[in-house]
Amino acid sequence: MPNELGIVGWEDDSGDSVELGDSTNDGNALVKVQLFRGRVPDRELDQTRSQGRQILCQIAGHVSIPATGARVMVATPDGLEDIPGAGVIIANLDNNWKARGNMGQGELVLQIPGSPALFAIRKNGTIILKTTDSGGNDVTLTFGPTGLFYQSQWVSSAWDFSGIRTFHVPSGAGFFAGGMAKLPPPFDALGAVPGFARMSATVVKADGSLVLLGPDLPGGAQVWQPVAWGPDPGPGPLLVTGVKSSSVKCAP
């Protein structure tokens, strides 16, 4: 028996097309498939579906569980056509051209029909995970040779050669960390590739039992001094116009 083309579901059976395996049976799923081959010649022709032989098939390990109405390719060992589960669905066939988008030859797109989620691999080594929320907004995670990128209507994040950039899209609050251009003397003492970090928001809060601000010198050479808050002490004594913090300290 050659490979056969069929459609999931039997035309005279309105029940479930797939019986999933579980602990009460041998664990194999059985799928109702009606082949195009084997149609009785004097039957009224229905051009919307297959009308041939009805068989029960298993599913190959790399193939997703097919939905009712899906077109499938079935392989069956010769002489075992009447044994339930002898036929194996080796491929789901689809014409989901929208999912392929601007992909090219030799590239792969995997998407369950009817689902907004897809997985794509491009020839340049880029891997894309994409879905869409209930409002039609895309949520995309892309990673490859140039970095990792996440994009949604709420958050935008990029990890690449320039550093790390993460932003809350509606408010503009964000964090950036990366390298700066080589500085001229005497600032080159800061390092061959000095780093830079910035947090930006309407309110920036550092919450910790002990918050230390200043350079982290080798061997603990820095001296941490308490930070004062309250009115500007000006020339007056600190204890009169301000209060020292026991948990926030700065290194001069």
N, C-alpha and C positions, 0 to 999 in steps of 0.2 A: 504494500500500500504506500503510495507516494505521500509527500507532504500535502496537506489539504487546507484549503481556505474555508473558514466558517465564521459564524456569528455566535456570540455568547447568548444563551437563552434558547429555550424551545418555544416555537410559535404557539403550541397548544398547551403551554404550562405557564401560568401567571405567578408561580411561586418563586422563591429565591433561586438565582442561577448558580450560586456558589455555596457549597457546604464545606465550611472550614473544619480542618482536623483538630482534634483535641485529645484529652487524656482518655476519653471513653472509646476511642477507635484507634486506628493505626497512625493517626496524626497527619495523614495526607489530606489535602483539600481536593474536592471533586467539583469540577465545573461543567455545567451543561452547555454543550456546544452543538449547534446544528450546522452541518456541512452544506456547501453548495452542491456537491456531488450527491447523486442518489435521489433527485426529485422525481416523483411519480409524474410521468408525462401528461396524463389527462387531468391533473389538478389545475385549479385556477391559479394563474401566475401572479405572485406578489413581488413586484420589483423592488420593494423596500427592504427585503431581508432574504436570507437563505431559506430553502425549503427542502433540503436534502436529508441525509441520514442524521439521526440524533445519537450522540455519544456522550460519555462521561470521561473527562480528561483530568489529569494532574497538571501542575504548573511547574515549569522549569525554575530552578533556583534564582536565576537572574531576572525573572519576569515578574512584574507587579500583578496583583490580583486584578483580573479584568472586570469591568463593569458590564452589566447587561446591555447588549447591543453593540459591544466592541467587536471589531474584526480581529480575528486571531489566526495564526498559522499553527497547524497541529501536525505533529509527527507521530506515527503509529507503527510499531513493529509489524511486519508482514504476517498475517494469519492470526493476529490478536485483536482484530477490530472490535469484536463483541465483548471483550473483557473490560469492565469498568476500571478506569484509571490507566489502561495500557497506553492510550493516546496521551501525548504530552504537549501542552501549549508552549511553543518555543519562542513566540513573539507576539506582542500586541502591535497591531498596525494602526497608524493614525495619520491624519493630514493636518496636524496642529502647526500650521505654518507661522502663526503668530508667536508661538513659543520659540521658534528658531530665530526670529528677529533678524539681526544682521550677522548671524554666524556664517562661517564659510565652510568650504570643503575640508573634510578631515577633522572637523570639530564636533563636539558632542553636546546635545541638550536632552535632559531627562525631565519629563513633566507628566504627572498623572492627569489624564483628560478631565477637564472641569475644575481642576485645582489651580489657584493663582501662584502656587509655589513651583519653582524650577531650579535645576542644578545644571550648570554649563561648564565645560572645559574648553579653553581656546588653545590654538596651536602655539601661541607665544608663552604658554605656561600659566596663564591667568585662570583662576577658578572663581565662579560667580554663583552665589546663592541669592535668590530673589523671590519675594512674595509681595502680595498686595493686601492692605488692610480693608476693612469693610467700607471705608470711604473712598476707595480707589487710589490711595497713596502708596507708592512703591516703597518697599523696605529692602535694601540691597547690601550684601556683604561681599566685597571683592578682595581677593588676595592673590599675590603673584610675585614675580621677580622685583617689582618696583615698590612693594609695600602692601599694607592692609588698609582698606577703606570701608567705612560703614556710613550709610546715608538713609535717613528717614525724615518724616515731617517734623520730628521732635529733636533728633540728635544728629550731628555730623561729626565724624571722627576720621582722622587720617594719621597713619603711622608710616612714615617714609624717610627718605634721606634728609629732609629738612627738620625732622623731629616728630613730636607728638602734638597733634592739634585736635582738641575735643571741644565742641560748642553745643550749648542748648539753643536750638534754632529760634524758638519764639522770643526768648529774653535776650539772647546775645551773650549770656554768661559763658565763660570758657576758660580753658587752660591750654597753655602752650609751653613746650619745653624742647630745646634744640641747641644747636651750636651757632656760634657767631663767627664772623670773619676774623682772621688773625689780626690782633691788635698791635699797634706800633709800640716801641719802647716808651716808657718803662712798663706799660700795661701788659706787655707780652709775658710778664711774670705770672700772669693769671693762668697760663697754659697755652699749648700749641693750638688747641681747638677749644677755646673757652665756651662754657655752657651758659644758657640763658633760660630762665623760666618766668612765666607770667600767669597770674590768675586775674581774671577780670569779671566783675559783677557789680551790681548795685550795692550789695553787702557781701563782704568777704569775712568769714569767721574761722578762726583757728581754735579748736576746742580740745584741750588736753590737760592732764594733771600738771604737766610741766611743759611750757612752750619756750624754746630757746631760739633767739634770733641772732644771727651773726655767723662768721666763718667757723667752720669745724676744723681747727688746726690740729696737726699731728701731735699726739702726746698730751692733749688737753691744755695747750699753752695759753688758750684764751681765758679771760676772766669774765665771768657772767655777772652782770650787775642788774639789780632789780629795776624794773620799769616803773615809772611813776605815772599815775593817772590823776585826773582832777584839774583844777585851774592851773594855768601857767604860773609856776612859782616865781618867775621873774627873779628879782634880787632877794626876795624874802626866803626864809627857811622853808624847806620842802614840807616838813611836818605841819606847818601852819596852813599851807594852801593846797597840799596834795597828799596822796597816800601811796606808799610803795606796794608793789605787787610781789607776792611770794611765789607766784607760779609763772610769771612772764618775765624773762630776763634777756638782756642784750649783752653781746660782746662788743666792746668798743673797737 
